[in-house]
Amino acid sequence: MVGPKPRRRRWVRWTVGTVVVVVLLIVGALSLSVHLSSAPAPLALPAVGAAASAASRPAAADGTWNVGSGSVAGWRAQQIVIGQESTLTGRTGRVWGSITVAGGTVTQGSFTVDMAALTSGLSQSTRTSVFDVAAHPTASLVLVGPIPLGTVPAGAVEHLRAAGTLTLHGVSRAVSFSVAVESAGGGVDVLADISLPFARWNISIQGVPWLGDLQSPATIEVLLHLTQGMGNPASVTSAITGGPGVGDAAP
């Protein structure tokens, strides 16, 4: 009756040892993936202003300027995995909207982003749960108050301040941010970064602490190419299928 006990102890030690090895392998693989992963560089102006023919000209002529091809919107945040810090980004070209310029001043503007179309290092289920794209498929920014554009010397960038209302995750909050403007041939490039403290927009970032946590605040990155021609059409991706929703235009 005493004989089976040593075998039972060996079986327990073998099981515990196997579990420890598996855990160590998982931790090592996660740590290695953090070191090997590389996020794209922050969005930046394409620096084409030097090609401008005039020494100084209005940043944007009066009229309506639409968000056109080449525009990108998204977010950037830090993530802690097994004590290792890495950068996560989510980006999409599915952004549309316009500004109105009168007398060299932006008098109004609004922009919309297809949240379900964001691509990032997060799984689709995590993106869906964090931003709840099924219930809130888009995010929008509406400018408030005039923005004087002035003139942009050739090869230079105009730095301005802007204010607006950011609606994200079903919550609208006032935001203030810096804007960099650069003339680009027949168009205008606009770069903006907006701080995104998750709690202000009721976004939960709670996860398994030792596996990975998104750090707050994140940064909303926006690079818009504005044109007086036809802009990007409104296009909302289905949060379920990942493809265009019924009746939506292609990007």
C-alpha positions as CSV (number, residue, x, y, z in Angstrom):
1,M,0.0,0.0,0.0
2,V,3.0,2.3,0.5
3,G,4.5,1.7,-3.0
4,P,2.4,4.1,-5.2
5,K,3.2,7.2,-3.1
6,P,6.7,7.8,-4.6
7,R,5.2,7.5,-8.1
8,R,2.5,10.0,-7.1
9,R,5.1,12.4,-5.8
10,R,7.1,12.1,-9.0
11,W,4.0,12.7,-11.1
12,V,3.2,15.8,-9.0
13,R,6.8,17.1,-9.4
14,W,6.7,16.3,-13.2
15,T,3.3,18.2,-13.6
16,V,4.5,21.2,-11.6
17,G,7.8,21.3,-13.5
18,T,6.0,21.1,-16.8
19,V,3.7,24.0,-15.9
20,V,6.6,26.1,-14.8
21,V,8.4,25.5,-18.1
22,V,5.3,26.3,-20.1
23,V,4.8,29.6,-18.1
24,L,8.5,30.5,-18.6
25,L,8.2,29.8,-22.3
26,I,5.1,32.0,-22.6
27,V,6.7,34.8,-20.6
28,G,9.9,34.6,-22.7
29,A,8.0,34.6,-26.0
30,L,6.0,37.6,-24.9
31,S,9.0,39.5,-23.8
32,L,10.8,38.6,-27.0
33,S,7.9,39.8,-29.1
34,V,7.9,43.1,-27.3
35,H,11.6,43.6,-28.1
36,L,11.2,42.5,-31.8
37,S,8.0,44.5,-32.4
38,S,8.4,47.9,-33.9
39,A,5.7,50.5,-34.2
40,P,5.6,52.9,-37.2
41,A,7.1,56.3,-36.6
42,P,4.8,59.1,-35.5
43,L,2.9,60.8,-38.4
44,A,4.8,63.8,-39.9
45,L,4.3,66.4,-42.6
46,P,5.6,65.2,-46.0
47,A,7.9,68.3,-46.1
48,V,7.1,69.4,-49.6
49,G,6.7,73.1,-48.7
50,A,10.2,73.8,-50.1
51,A,8.8,73.2,-53.6
52,A,6.3,76.0,-53.3
53,S,6.8,78.6,-56.1
54,A,5.8,81.7,-54.2
55,A,7.9,83.1,-51.5
56,S,4.8,83.6,-49.3
57,R,1.2,82.8,-50.0
58,P,-2.0,82.0,-48.1
59,A,-2.0,78.7,-46.3
60,A,-5.4,77.9,-47.9
61,A,-7.5,79.9,-50.3
62,D,-11.0,80.8,-49.4
63,G,-13.6,78.1,-50.0
64,T,-14.2,74.5,-48.9
65,W,-11.3,72.1,-48.4
66,N,-12.0,68.4,-48.3
67,V,-10.1,65.6,-46.6
68,G,-8.5,63.8,-49.5
69,S,-6.5,60.7,-50.4
70,G,-3.4,60.2,-48.3
71,S,-5.0,61.3,-45.1
72,V,-4.4,59.2,-42.0
73,A,-5.9,59.2,-38.5
74,G,-5.3,56.9,-35.6
75,W,-3.9,56.6,-32.1
76,R,-0.6,55.9,-30.4
77,A,-0.1,54.5,-26.9
78,Q,2.4,52.7,-24.7
79,Q,1.9,49.2,-23.5
80,I,3.5,47.3,-20.6
81,V,4.0,43.6,-21.2
82,I,5.9,41.5,-18.6
83,G,7.5,44.7,-17.4
84,Q,8.6,45.6,-20.9
85,E,7.4,48.8,-22.6
86,S,6.4,48.9,-26.2
87,T,4.4,51.3,-28.5
88,L,1.1,50.3,-30.1
89,T,-0.5,52.2,-32.9
90,G,-3.8,52.0,-34.7
91,R,-4.3,53.8,-38.1
92,T,-6.7,54.1,-40.9
93,G,-7.1,56.0,-44.1
94,R,-10.9,55.9,-43.7
95,V,-11.2,59.5,-42.6
96,W,-13.4,62.2,-44.2
97,G,-14.7,65.7,-43.6
98,S,-13.9,69.3,-44.6
99,I,-13.0,72.8,-43.4
100,T,-14.4,76.1,-44.6
101,V,-12.0,79.0,-45.1
102,A,-13.1,82.6,-45.4
103,G,-10.9,85.7,-45.4
104,G,-7.9,83.5,-44.6
105,T,-9.5,82.1,-41.5
106,V,-10.9,78.6,-40.8
107,T,-14.5,79.4,-39.9
108,Q,-15.7,75.8,-39.4
109,G,-14.6,72.2,-39.8
110,S,-15.6,68.7,-39.0
111,F,-13.9,65.3,-39.5
112,T,-15.0,61.7,-39.0
113,V,-12.9,58.5,-38.6
114,D,-14.1,54.9,-39.2
115,M,-13.1,53.3,-35.9
116,A,-13.7,49.7,-37.1
117,A,-11.2,50.2,-39.9
118,L,-8.3,50.9,-37.5
119,T,-5.5,48.4,-37.9
120,S,-3.1,47.8,-35.0
121,G,-1.1,45.3,-33.0
122,L,-4.2,44.6,-30.9
123,S,-6.4,41.8,-31.8
124,Q,-9.8,42.6,-33.4
125,S,-11.6,41.4,-30.3
126,T,-9.5,43.7,-28.1
127,R,-10.0,46.7,-30.4
128,T,-13.7,46.0,-30.3
129,S,-13.9,45.7,-26.5
130,V,-11.6,48.8,-25.8
131,F,-13.3,51.2,-28.2
132,D,-16.7,49.4,-28.5
133,V,-16.8,50.0,-32.2
134,A,-20.0,47.9,-32.6
135,A,-21.9,50.6,-30.6
136,H,-19.7,53.5,-31.6
137,P,-18.4,52.8,-35.2
138,T,-17.1,56.3,-35.7
139,A,-15.2,59.1,-33.9
140,S,-15.6,62.8,-34.9
141,L,-13.9,66.1,-34.3
142,V,-15.8,69.4,-34.8
143,L,-13.8,72.6,-34.7
144,V,-15.0,75.4,-32.5
145,G,-13.8,79.0,-32.9
146,P,-12.0,80.6,-35.8
147,I,-8.4,79.6,-36.7
148,P,-6.5,82.4,-38.5
149,L,-4.3,80.8,-41.1
150,G,-2.2,83.7,-42.3
151,T,0.5,82.9,-44.9
152,V,3.0,80.1,-45.1
153,P,6.5,81.1,-46.5
154,A,7.9,78.6,-49.0
155,G,9.6,75.7,-47.2
156,A,8.1,76.6,-43.8
157,V,5.4,75.2,-41.6
158,E,2.8,77.4,-39.8
159,H,2.1,76.4,-36.2
160,L,-1.4,77.2,-34.9
161,R,-3.7,76.4,-32.0
162,A,-7.1,74.9,-32.4
163,A,-10.0,73.8,-30.3
164,G,-12.8,71.4,-30.9
165,T,-15.2,68.8,-29.6
166,L,-14.0,65.2,-29.8
167,T,-16.7,62.5,-29.8
168,L,-15.3,59.1,-29.1
169,H,-16.7,56.0,-27.5
170,G,-20.1,57.8,-27.3
171,V,-18.6,60.6,-25.2
172,S,-18.0,64.2,-26.3
173,R,-15.3,66.3,-24.7
174,A,-13.7,69.7,-25.4
175,V,-10.1,69.4,-26.6
176,S,-7.4,72.0,-27.4
177,F,-4.4,71.0,-29.5
178,S,-1.6,72.3,-31.8
179,V,-1.8,72.2,-35.6
180,A,1.0,72.3,-38.1
181,V,0.1,73.5,-41.6
182,E,2.1,73.2,-44.8
183,S,1.2,74.2,-48.4
184,A,1.5,71.2,-50.7
185,G,1.3,72.2,-54.3
186,G,-2.4,72.6,-54.9
187,G,-3.3,71.2,-51.5
188,V,-2.6,71.7,-47.8
189,D,-1.2,69.2,-45.3
190,V,-2.3,69.5,-41.7
191,L,-0.7,67.6,-38.8
192,A,-2.3,67.4,-35.3
193,D,-1.8,65.5,-32.1
194,I,-4.5,65.3,-29.5
195,S,-4.1,63.9,-26.0
196,L,-6.5,61.1,-25.2
197,P,-6.8,60.3,-21.4
198,F,-8.9,57.1,-21.7
199,A,-10.9,57.8,-18.5
200,R,-12.3,61.1,-19.9
201,W,-14.0,59.2,-22.7
202,N,-15.1,56.3,-20.4
203,I,-12.7,53.9,-22.2
204,S,-11.7,50.9,-20.0
205,I,-8.1,49.7,-20.4
206,Q,-8.3,47.1,-17.6
207,G,-6.7,43.8,-18.6
208,V,-4.5,41.1,-17.2
209,P,-1.8,43.2,-15.5
210,W,1.1,40.8,-16.1
211,L,0.2,40.2,-19.7
212,G,-0.3,43.7,-21.0
213,D,-1.8,47.1,-20.1
214,L,-2.4,50.1,-22.3
215,Q,-1.0,53.2,-20.7
216,S,-3.0,56.4,-20.5
217,P,-3.0,59.0,-22.0
218,A,-2.8,57.9,-25.6
219,T,-2.2,60.3,-28.4
220,I,-4.6,60.8,-31.4
221,E,-2.6,61.3,-34.5
222,V,-4.0,63.1,-37.5
223,L,-2.4,63.8,-40.9
224,L,-4.8,65.4,-43.3
225,H,-4.3,66.2,-47.0
226,L,-6.9,68.9,-47.8
227,T,-7.9,69.6,-51.3
228,Q,-10.5,71.7,-53.0
229,G,-11.3,68.8,-55.2
230,M,-13.4,65.8,-54.4
231,G,-12.5,64.4,-51.0
232,N,-12.8,61.0,-49.4
233,P,-16.4,59.6,-49.3
234,A,-18.0,58.7,-46.0
235,S,-17.4,55.0,-45.4
236,V,-18.1,53.0,-42.3
237,T,-16.7,49.4,-41.9
238,S,-18.8,46.7,-40.4
239,A,-17.5,45.9,-36.9
240,I,-18.7,42.3,-37.3
241,T,-17.4,41.4,-40.8
242,G,-14.5,43.8,-40.9
243,G,-15.6,44.9,-44.4
244,P,-17.7,47.8,-45.7
245,G,-21.1,48.0,-44.2
246,V,-24.2,47.8,-46.3
247,G,-24.7,50.9,-48.4
248,D,-21.3,52.3,-47.5
249,A,-19.0,53.6,-50.2
250,A,-15.5,52.1,-50.7
251,P,-12.6,54.1,-49.2
